[in-house]
């Protein structure tokens, strides 16, 4: 036997001894090993890619936070439901004006149209110096009834605005003297507060009806009647008596005061006359009528 044949014989004998699998089985096992290596390689690539993605998430989130999805398997939370728009609030009613003197002045301005102007040619009306929270001065100190010598009205705390005028009436004839009057309009916080002022005047007349002395004169108020004008009204008279006769003036005179309430407004027309003499009723009555009309028109 040649050396080559001898070598083949040894190989064949060894194969028979170890029972090597046939070639088909060897190919099958080789294919399995190849697939296993491919799968392991693929998993390795996936692991590397996932690690890279996780490492890049923080960086990407800083630039595009709304485009970053949560990694698979992590706990996600549902986005919060958008809050519904609050119901549109209806505009609250304007707060009512406040009594007192915020800012040092009345909170309500009485319109000019509420006052009865004078009609005396060449004689200008004068505004009364009413100031919130202060005692009236000048003509304003005489423009409202002061039934008692001292004291104040509780209803003054409810005043929103006050305005007045000192006006002159045309003389009945060219050679006659004019007459004058005060007209004051006050607004209160409510009709009840305005009515309280009239009630205080009634109580003051009952308490101080005998009058009081002030200087060289004596002042006494009387309650005449209810005129029926407006929602409520009073007619007062003021009797002024001088201790000594005054040249050109009566020693005693009777002046009319009309107090009318319409709602939360009160109008006071106070006759001043001229040089101590009262205004004749036929000249003063048109002023009282106009005062009511202007109050009703507010």
Secondary structure by P-SEA (a helix, b strand, c coil): ccaaaaaaaaaaaaaaaaccccaaaaaaaaaaaaaaaaaaaaaaaaaaaaaaaaaaaaaaaaccccccccccccccccccccccccccccccccccccccccccccccccccccbbbbccccbbbbbccccccccccccccccccccccbbbbcccccccbbbbbbcccccccccbbbbbbbbbbbbcccaaaaaaaaaaaaaaaaacccccccccbbbbbbbcccccccccbbbbbbbbbbcccccccccbbbbbbbbbbcccbbbbbbbbcccccccccccaaaaaaaaaaaaaac
